[in-house]
Amino acid sequence: SYLALLCLYRDEGKVADLLQKKGLKYTRYVDDITVSSKVAGQEFDYARKIIEKMLLARGLVINEGKIRVQKSGTVPLEVHNLRVGFSSPRLPQSELKRIKHVCKQTELMAREMGRRSYAYRRRFHRAMGLVNKLARVGNNQHSLLVGRLKLVRPLPAQADYMLATNIGLRLRDSFDEKGATYWYRRRYFVLMERLNLISLEDPHWAGTLRMYMRNHFGPQDD
């Protein structure tokens, strides 16, 4: 998705400016392009023409089966899965219900299966990611759901302690040779992330190793 967001960066600004001069608003998220207008009966032929030209120049085409035209008053207007017929964007009610359901299922999973498994960790982070969508649209359910999820945060397994120890030892032994490499930096921040998890249960153990690595074996500048 990050690469998709960058694939049109050379051309997209010019296209957006041209459409703005015609009173049109251009937005894109990954492969979902929307052109909107506040003018009733607005024609979009010009917009389609220059967007198709931009895409073809990069070896891309429009998916004809996904083209939709929405008009105010017929259905709730949505742009990139956000309702825009209000003073500020809102999530559809169906999405809010889905997020609440995922949070509830995460709480049930924590009680039934425990909070130390990798599967639970993935489930928790998925739920927290969905809840954080609420913050971006100012939904008042955000703080409530975050509070509920914090009560069932993942806990480290024994394997996390072993992994942190092994990464720390390997970084220490390879610091002189690889301290300025991408490999070293990546492994270092994997260790820091794992220590964040361990600190929920044993802050002293995690804090001691974190301080030791920062003081003696932090990544070097290239």
C-alpha positions in Angstrom: 0.0 0.0 0.0 2.9 2.4 0.7 4.3 1.8 -2.8 0.8 2.2 -4.3 0.5 5.6 -2.7 3.8 6.7 -4.2 3.3 5.3 -7.8 1.7 8.5 -9.1 3.6 11.1 -7.2 5.2 12.6 -10.3 1.8 13.3 -12.0 -0.9 13.4 -9.4 -0.3 16.9 -8.1 -0.7 18.4 -11.6 -3.9 16.5 -12.2 -5.4 17.6 -8.9 -4.5 21.2 -9.7 -6.2 21.0 -13.1 -9.3 19.5 -11.6 -9.4 22.1 -8.8 -9.5 24.9 -11.5 -12.7 23.2 -12.8 -14.2 23.2 -9.3 -13.5 19.5 -8.8 -11.8 17.7 -5.9 -9.5 14.8 -6.5 -8.6 12.3 -3.8 -7.0 8.9 -3.9 -6.3 6.1 -1.4 -4.2 3.2 -2.8 -6.2 2.3 -6.0 -9.4 4.1 -5.1 -9.8 7.4 -7.0 -12.6 9.8 -6.3 -13.5 13.1 -8.1 -16.2 15.1 -6.3 -18.1 18.4 -6.9 -20.6 20.6 -5.0 -22.3 21.6 -8.2 -25.5 19.9 -9.1 -25.5 18.1 -12.5 -21.7 18.3 -12.7 -20.1 16.5 -15.7 -17.0 14.4 -15.1 -15.9 13.5 -18.6 -13.0 15.9 -18.5 -11.9 14.5 -15.1 -12.1 10.9 -16.5 -10.1 11.9 -19.6 -7.1 13.3 -17.8 -7.1 10.6 -15.1 -7.1 7.9 -17.7 -4.2 9.7 -19.5 -2.2 9.9 -16.2 -2.8 6.2 -15.5 -1.9 5.0 -19.0 1.4 6.9 -18.8 2.3 4.7 -15.9 1.0 1.5 -17.4 -2.2 1.4 -15.4 -5.9 1.3 -16.5 -9.3 2.1 -15.0 -11.4 -0.8 -13.8 -14.6 -0.1 -15.7 -16.6 -2.4 -13.4 -15.8 -0.3 -10.3 -16.8 3.1 -11.7 -19.7 4.6 -9.6 -21.5 7.9 -9.8 -23.2 9.1 -6.6 -25.5 12.0 -6.2 -26.5 13.8 -3.0 -29.9 12.8 -1.7 -30.1 9.3 -3.3 -27.7 7.5 -1.1 -25.3 8.6 1.7 -22.3 10.1 0.0 -19.1 8.2 0.7 -15.5 8.9 -0.2 -13.0 6.2 0.6 -15.5 4.6 3.0 -16.1 7.8 4.9 -19.5 9.6 4.8 -18.9 13.1 3.7 -22.4 14.6 3.8 -21.7 16.3 7.2 -19.7 19.1 8.5 -16.8 16.6 9.0 -16.3 13.1 7.7 -17.9 10.2 9.6 -17.6 6.4 9.5 -20.7 4.5 8.3 -22.7 2.9 11.1 -21.9 -0.5 9.7 -18.2 0.1 10.2 -18.7 1.4 13.7 -20.6 -1.8 14.6 -17.9 -3.9 13.0 -15.2 -2.2 15.1 -17.2 -2.7 18.3 -17.7 -6.4 17.4 -14.0 -6.9 16.8 -13.2 -5.3 20.2 -15.7 -7.6 21.9 -14.3 -10.7 20.2 -10.8 -9.6 21.3 -11.9 -9.4 24.9 -13.5 -12.9 24.7 -10.3 -14.3 23.1 -8.2 -12.8 25.9 -10.4 -14.5 28.6 -10.7 -17.9 26.8 -7.2 -18.3 25.3 -4.9 -16.0 27.3 -2.9 -13.0 26.2 0.5 -14.6 25.5 0.1 -16.2 22.1 1.2 -14.7 18.8 -2.3 -15.2 17.4 -3.8 -13.1 20.2 -1.1 -10.4 19.7 -2.1 -10.2 16.0 -5.8 -10.0 16.9 -5.2 -7.3 19.5 -3.2 -5.1 17.1 -5.8 -5.5 14.4 -8.5 -4.4 16.9 -6.4 -1.4 18.1 -5.8 -0.4 14.5 -9.5 -0.4 13.7 -10.3 1.6 16.9 -7.8 4.2 16.0 -9.8 4.9 12.8 -12.4 6.4 15.2 -9.9 9.0 16.5 -9.2 10.2 12.9 -12.8 11.2 12.5 -13.3 12.5 16.0 -15.8 9.7 17.1 -16.5 9.8 20.8 -16.3 6.0 21.1 -12.6 6.0 20.5 -11.4 6.7 24.1 -13.9 4.2 25.5 -12.8 1.4 23.2 -9.1 2.1 23.7 -9.7 1.9 27.5 -11.3 -1.5 27.1 -8.5 -2.8 24.9 -5.8 -1.6 27.3 -7.2 -3.9 29.9 -6.5 -6.9 27.7 -3.1 -5.9 26.2 -0.9 -8.7 25.1 1.6 -10.1 27.6 5.0 -11.5 26.7 5.7 -15.3 26.4 8.9 -17.0 27.5 9.9 -17.0 23.9 9.9 -13.2 23.9 12.4 -13.1 26.7 14.6 -15.6 24.9 14.4 -13.7 21.6 15.3 -10.4 23.2 18.3 -12.0 24.9 19.5 -13.6 21.7 19.1 -10.5 19.6 20.9 -8.4 22.3 23.9 -10.9 22.3 24.0 -11.0 18.5 24.0 -7.2 18.2 26.7 -6.9 20.8 28.9 -9.4 19.0 28.4 -7.8 15.6 28.4 -4.1 16.6 32.0 -3.3 15.5 31.5 -4.9 12.1 27.8 -4.1 11.3 26.8 -1.3 13.7 26.1 1.1 10.8 24.3 -1.3 8.5 20.6 -1.6 7.7 20.6 -5.1 9.1 21.9 -4.0 12.4 19.4 -1.1 12.7 16.5 -3.3 11.8 17.4 -5.9 14.4 18.0 -3.2 17.0 14.5 -1.8 16.6 13.0 -5.3 16.6 14.6 -5.7 20.0 13.3 -2.3 21.2 9.7 -3.3 20.1 10.0 -6.6 21.9 11.2 -4.9 25.1 8.1 -2.6 24.9 6.0 -5.8 25.2 8.2 -7.3 28.0 8.0 -4.1 30.0 4.3 -4.6 30.5 5.1 -7.5 32.8 8.7 -7.0 33.9 9.7 -3.3 33.5 13.0 -3.7 35.4 14.3 -6.5 33.1 13.2 -4.7 30.0 14.5 -1.3 31.2 17.9 -2.7 32.1 18.5 -4.3 28.8 17.2 -1.3 26.9 19.5 1.1 28.7 22.5 -1.2 28.2 21.9 -1.4 24.5 21.3 2.3 24.1 24.4 3.3 26.0 26.8 0.8 24.4 25.3 -0.7 21.2 23.0 1.8 19.6 23.0 1.9 15.7 25.8 4.0 14.3 25.3 6.7 11.6 26.2 5.7 8.1 
